[in-house]
């Protein structure tokens, strides 16, 4: 359901660049900004601050029921995955076999010590076939998953 922004209120934000307060209309239903920012509106002192909570709620409300269901299923899978990776003796054994197979060297960069194991797919999750798993260092694993700013605190080759 798209909001028509029929109810708005002029609100302000404090900007970190030192330019002080800026004002814009915020929809009081969905929280979205519906006008351009201006520096000095009439009666500048009588306006409320920007409602961040309302804006966040508006972003959450924009999802359809099927999208919300998909997000919840994804959270559930991540929770199940975390439990498996952190508690399963079977995973611990598979992980050790994969790292040993790679002689403790990252199979992505061939430079750093492999400290993690990456799933190439999740088709056989919890019954992984070892060739679907790759030994990697943390920075390469972060790069594979698109995590920016990986730190190279792993050791060099053994």
Backbone as numpy.savetxt, mean C-alpha at the origin, in Angstrom:
# Nx Ny Nz CAx CAy CAz Cx Cy Cz
-22.41 5.08 -6.78 -23.25 6.25 -6.78 -22.37 7.49 -6.78
-22.55 8.38 -7.77 -21.78 9.61 -7.85 -22.45 10.71 -7.06
-21.64 11.44 -6.30 -22.14 12.56 -5.51 -22.33 13.76 -6.43
-23.40 14.49 -6.24 -23.69 15.69 -7.06 -23.12 16.95 -6.41
-22.52 16.82 -5.24 -21.91 17.94 -4.52 -22.91 19.07 -4.29
-24.12 18.70 -3.87 -25.18 19.70 -3.68 -24.99 20.49 -2.40
-24.27 19.95 -1.43 -24.02 20.66 -0.17 -22.52 20.86 -0.03
-22.10 22.13 0.01 -20.68 22.43 0.15 -20.48 23.46 1.26
-19.23 23.53 1.70 -18.87 24.48 2.74 -17.46 24.97 2.41
-17.22 26.28 2.50 -15.90 26.83 2.28 -15.04 26.49 3.48
-13.93 25.79 3.23 -13.06 25.33 4.32 -11.62 25.70 3.98
-10.75 25.62 4.98 -9.35 25.98 4.74 -8.40 24.85 5.11
-7.23 24.89 4.45 -6.11 24.01 4.79 -4.90 24.90 5.03
-4.05 24.46 5.93 -2.78 25.13 6.16 -1.75 24.42 5.27
-1.06 25.16 4.45 -0.09 24.56 3.56 1.31 24.65 4.16
2.07 23.58 4.01 3.39 23.47 4.64 4.43 24.34 3.94
4.12 24.86 2.77 5.12 25.65 2.04 5.23 27.07 2.57
4.57 27.37 3.67 4.68 28.67 4.30 3.71 29.72 3.78
2.85 29.34 2.87 1.91 30.31 2.30 0.64 30.44 3.13
0.56 29.73 4.26 -0.58 29.88 5.16 -1.84 29.21 4.68
-2.98 29.79 5.04 -4.28 29.20 4.73 -4.67 29.38 3.27
-5.26 28.31 2.73 -5.88 28.35 1.41 -7.30 27.82 1.59
-8.24 28.36 0.83 -9.65 28.03 0.99 -10.21 27.41 -0.28
-11.10 26.44 -0.10 -11.80 25.83 -1.23 -13.12 25.27 -0.70
-14.06 25.06 -1.61 -15.33 24.45 -1.23 -15.13 22.95 -1.10
-15.64 22.39 0.00 -15.59 20.95 0.24 -17.02 20.44 0.30
-17.30 19.38 -0.44 -18.62 18.77 -0.40 -18.81 18.16 0.99
-19.91 18.49 1.65 -20.15 17.98 3.00 -20.76 16.58 2.98
-20.98 16.04 1.78 -21.51 14.67 1.66 -20.36 13.69 1.41
-19.53 13.98 0.39 -18.47 13.04 0.03 -17.08 13.51 0.44
-16.94 14.79 0.82 -15.65 15.30 1.25 -14.73 15.77 0.16
-15.17 15.71 -1.09 -14.32 16.08 -2.22 -14.20 17.59 -2.37
-13.03 18.03 -2.82 -12.82 19.45 -3.13 -13.57 19.77 -4.41
-14.40 20.84 -4.40 -15.23 21.15 -5.57 -15.00 22.55 -6.11
-13.96 23.24 -5.64 -13.60 24.54 -6.21 -12.08 24.69 -6.14
-11.57 25.69 -6.84 -10.13 25.95 -6.81 -9.73 26.57 -5.47
-8.48 26.39 -5.09 -7.97 27.00 -3.87 -7.79 28.49 -4.06
-8.19 29.29 -3.06 -7.97 30.73 -3.07 -7.32 31.11 -1.74
-6.57 32.23 -1.75 -5.87 32.63 -0.53 -6.75 33.41 0.43
-7.56 34.32 -0.08 -8.32 35.18 0.83 -9.77 35.31 0.42
-10.63 34.50 1.00 -12.06 34.65 0.72 -12.66 35.70 1.67
-13.89 36.11 1.44 -14.52 37.00 2.41 -14.70 36.28 3.74
-14.60 37.01 4.83 -14.77 36.46 6.18 -13.85 35.25 6.42
-12.59 35.39 6.12 -11.64 34.28 6.20 -11.57 33.65 7.59
-11.82 34.43 8.63 -11.69 33.89 9.99 -12.88 33.05 10.43
-13.97 33.06 9.68 -15.18 32.37 10.14 -15.35 30.97 9.54
-14.36 30.50 8.82 -14.50 29.20 8.15 -13.86 28.08 8.95
-14.39 26.88 8.78 -13.89 25.68 9.46 -12.69 25.11 8.72
-11.84 24.32 9.42 -10.74 23.65 8.73 -11.26 22.52 7.82
-10.44 22.13 6.87 -10.75 21.05 5.94 -11.02 19.78 6.72
-12.07 19.08 6.38 -12.47 17.87 7.10 -11.83 16.66 6.43
-10.67 16.26 6.93 -9.92 15.14 6.36 -10.70 13.84 6.53
-11.35 13.65 7.66 -12.13 12.44 7.91 -13.25 12.29 6.89
-13.93 13.38 6.60 -15.01 13.36 5.61 -14.47 13.01 4.23
-13.31 13.57 3.88 -12.70 13.27 2.59 -12.31 11.79 2.49
-11.75 11.23 3.58 -11.38 9.81 3.58 -12.61 8.93 3.47
-13.68 9.28 4.18 -14.92 8.51 4.11 -15.48 8.55 2.69
-15.40 9.71 2.05 -15.88 9.83 0.67 -15.12 8.92 -0.26
-13.80 8.80 -0.06 -13.01 7.89 -0.90 -13.42 6.44 -0.66
-13.69 6.08 0.60 -14.11 4.71 0.89 -15.50 4.43 0.32
-16.39 5.42 0.39 -17.77 5.22 -0.07 -17.89 5.08 -1.58
-16.86 5.51 -2.31 -16.96 5.48 -3.77 -16.89 4.05 -4.33
-16.39 3.10 -3.52 -16.27 1.74 -4.00 -17.65 1.07 -4.11
-17.82 0.30 -5.14 -19.05 -0.47 -5.29 -19.01 -1.64 -4.31
-20.14 -2.28 -4.12 -20.19 -3.43 -3.22 -19.24 -4.53 -3.68
-19.15 -4.75 -5.00 -18.25 -5.80 -5.50 -16.79 -5.43 -5.27
-16.46 -4.12 -5.38 -15.09 -3.70 -5.10 -14.78 -3.86 -3.62
-15.73 -3.52 -2.77 -15.54 -3.68 -1.33 -15.34 -5.15 -0.99
-16.12 -6.03 -1.64 -15.99 -7.47 -1.41 -14.60 -7.95 -1.85
-14.14 -7.46 -3.00 -12.83 -7.83 -3.51 -11.73 -7.38 -2.54
-11.84 -6.17 -2.02 -10.85 -5.65 -1.07 -10.85 -6.50 0.20
-12.02 -6.86 0.69 -12.11 -7.69 1.89 -11.52 -9.08 1.65
-11.78 -9.67 0.48 -11.21 -10.98 0.15 -9.69 -10.90 0.07
-9.19 -9.80 -0.48 -7.74 -9.61 -0.58 -7.12 -9.50 0.81
-7.77 -8.74 1.71 -7.28 -8.64 3.09 -7.25 -10.01 3.75
-8.29 -10.80 3.52 -8.38 -12.14 4.11 -7.24 -13.03 3.60
-6.98 -12.96 2.28 -5.89 -13.75 1.70 -4.54 -13.33 2.28
-4.33 -12.02 2.43 -3.07 -11.53 3.01 -2.91 -12.02 4.44
-3.99 -12.02 5.21 -3.94 -12.50 6.59 -3.58 -13.99 6.61
-4.22 -14.77 5.76 -3.94 -16.21 5.66 -2.49 -16.44 5.25
-2.02 -15.64 4.29 -0.64 -15.73 3.83 0.34 -15.43 4.97
0.08 -14.36 5.71 0.96 -13.98 6.82 1.05 -15.08 7.87
-0.07 -15.67 8.20 -0.07 -16.77 9.18 0.77 -17.94 8.65
0.56 -18.30 7.40 1.29 -19.41 6.79 2.79 -19.15 6.78
3.20 -17.97 6.32 4.62 -17.65 6.21 5.31 -17.59 7.59
4.57 -17.15 8.58 5.18 -16.96 9.90 5.06 -18.15 10.85
4.21 -19.12 10.54 4.01 -20.22 11.50 4.15 -21.62 10.92
4.11 -21.77 9.63 4.08 -23.10 9.03 5.45 -23.76 8.97
5.57 -24.95 9.56 6.84 -25.69 9.43 7.10 -26.11 7.98
6.03 -26.37 7.22 6.18 -26.74 5.81 6.81 -25.58 5.03
6.33 -24.34 5.29 6.91 -23.19 4.60 8.36 -23.01 5.00
8.65 -23.17 6.27 10.02 -23.00 6.77 10.97 -23.96 6.04
10.51 -25.20 5.84 11.33 -26.19 5.14 11.50 -25.83 3.66
10.42 -25.46 3.00 10.50 -25.07 1.58 11.42 -23.87 1.40
11.26 -22.89 2.29 12.07 -21.68 2.23 13.56 -22.04 2.33
13.91 -22.88 3.28 15.31 -23.29 3.47 15.84 -24.03 2.24
15.02 -24.91 1.66 15.44 -25.64 0.46 15.72 -24.70 -0.71
14.87 -23.69 -0.88 15.04 -22.75 -2.00 16.29 -21.90 -1.79
16.51 -21.42 -0.58 17.70 -20.61 -0.31 18.97 -21.46 -0.46
18.92 -22.70 0.01 20.07 -23.61 -0.17 20.32 -23.89 -1.64
19.26 -24.10 -2.41 19.40 -24.36 -3.86 20.16 -23.23 -4.54
19.95 -22.00 -4.06 20.61 -20.82 -4.65 21.97 -20.53 -4.00
22.43 -21.44 -3.15 23.69 -21.22 -2.42 23.69 -19.91 -1.64
22.54 -19.56 -1.10 22.34 -18.35 -0.31 22.61 -17.05 -1.07
22.59 -17.10 -2.40 22.82 -15.90 -3.22 21.52 -15.52 -3.91
21.22 -14.22 -3.91 20.01 -13.71 -4.54 19.98 -14.11 -6.01
18.90 -14.74 -6.43 18.77 -15.19 -7.81 18.37 -14.05 -8.75
18.06 -12.87 -8.19 17.70 -11.73 -9.03 18.93 -10.89 -9.38
19.77 -10.59 -8.39 20.92 -9.71 -8.65 22.26 -10.45 -8.64
22.28 -11.66 -8.09 23.52 -12.47 -7.97 24.62 -11.73 -7.21
24.25 -10.81 -6.35 25.23 -10.01 -5.61 25.08 -10.17 -4.11
23.86 -10.09 -3.62 23.63 -10.08 -2.17 23.16 -11.45 -1.68
23.29 -11.62 -0.37 22.84 -12.85 0.28 21.32 -12.94 0.18
20.81 -14.09 -0.22 19.36 -14.32 -0.28 18.84 -14.50 1.14
17.89 -13.68 1.52 17.31 -13.77 2.86 15.79 -13.99 2.81
15.21 -13.94 1.60 13.77 -14.09 1.45 13.48 -15.00 0.26
12.23 -15.49 0.22 11.81 -16.34 -0.90 10.57 -15.71 -1.52
10.62 -15.55 -2.84 9.52 -14.93 -3.58 8.71 -15.98 -4.32
7.38 -15.87 -4.23 6.48 -16.74 -5.00 6.36 -16.19 -6.43
6.64 -17.01 -7.42 6.43 -16.59 -8.80 4.94 -16.59 -9.14
4.19 -17.45 -8.46 2.73 -17.46 -8.57 2.17 -18.10 -7.30
0.87 -18.01 -7.17 0.22 -18.56 -5.97 -0.73 -19.71 -6.33
-0.49 -20.32 -7.48 -1.35 -21.41 -7.94 -1.33 -22.59 -6.97
-0.20 -22.83 -6.36 -0.09 -23.96 -5.43 0.21 -23.48 -4.01
-0.41 -22.37 -3.64 -0.18 -21.78 -2.33 -0.39 -22.82 -1.24
0.55 -22.92 -0.34 0.63 -23.85 0.78 1.03 -25.26 0.37
1.13 -25.51 -0.91 1.68 -26.78 -1.40 2.65 -26.45 -2.55
3.45 -25.40 -2.35 4.30 -24.85 -3.41 5.22 -25.90 -4.02
5.37 -25.80 -5.32 6.38 -26.55 -6.04 7.62 -25.67 -6.01
8.76 -26.25 -5.70 9.96 -25.44 -5.44 10.38 -24.59 -6.63
10.11 -25.01 -7.86 10.52 -24.17 -8.99 9.61 -22.95 -9.16
8.55 -22.84 -8.36 7.72 -21.64 -8.34 8.19 -20.64 -7.28
9.32 -20.95 -6.64 9.86 -20.08 -5.59 11.28 -19.67 -5.95
11.64 -18.42 -5.62 12.94 -17.87 -5.97 13.57 -17.25 -4.73
14.86 -17.55 -4.51 15.60 -16.96 -3.39 16.05 -15.56 -3.80
15.75 -14.57 -2.94 16.09 -13.19 -3.26 16.57 -12.44 -2.00
17.29 -11.34 -2.24 17.65 -10.45 -1.14 16.46 -9.50 -0.92
16.45 -8.83 0.21 15.32 -7.94 0.51 15.16 -6.81 -0.51
16.25 -6.12 -0.92 16.06 -5.05 -1.90 15.46 -5.54 -3.22
15.88 -6.69 -3.69 15.31 -7.23 -4.94 13.85 -7.62 -4.73
13.53 -8.19 -3.56 12.14 -8.57 -3.28 11.26 -7.31 -3.26
11.76 -6.24 -2.65 11.01 -4.99 -2.62 10.83 -4.45 -4.04
11.86 -4.55 -4.86 11.78 -4.08 -6.25 10.75 -4.90 -7.03
10.76 -6.21 -6.84 9.80 -7.09 -7.52 8.37 -6.67 -7.18
8.14 -6.31 -5.92 6.80 -5.93 -5.47 6.51 -4.44 -5.64
7.45 -3.71 -6.24 7.22 -2.29 -6.49 7.32 -1.41 -5.27
8.06 -1.86 -4.26 8.24 -1.06 -3.06 9.45 -0.17 -3.28
9.25 1.14 -3.16 10.33 2.09 -3.42 11.25 2.22 -2.22
12.48 2.57 -2.47 13.41 2.90 -1.41 13.93 1.72 -0.63
14.07 0.57 -1.28 14.62 -0.58 -0.58 16.02 -0.29 -0.06
16.32 -0.78 1.11 17.64 -0.52 1.68 18.52 -1.74 1.49
19.78 -1.49 1.20 20.73 -2.57 0.96 21.49 -2.88 2.24
20.79 -3.46 3.21 21.45 -3.82 4.45 21.76 -5.31 4.50
21.62 -5.96 3.37 21.95 -7.39 3.33 23.44 -7.56 3.13
23.91 -8.74 3.40 25.34 -9.01 3.26 25.67 -9.34 1.82
26.92 -9.17 1.49 27.40 -9.58 0.16 27.45 -11.09 0.11
27.82 -11.62 -1.02 27.90 -13.07 -1.20 28.68 -13.70 -0.05
28.26 -14.90 0.34 28.97 -15.60 1.42 30.39 -15.97 1.00
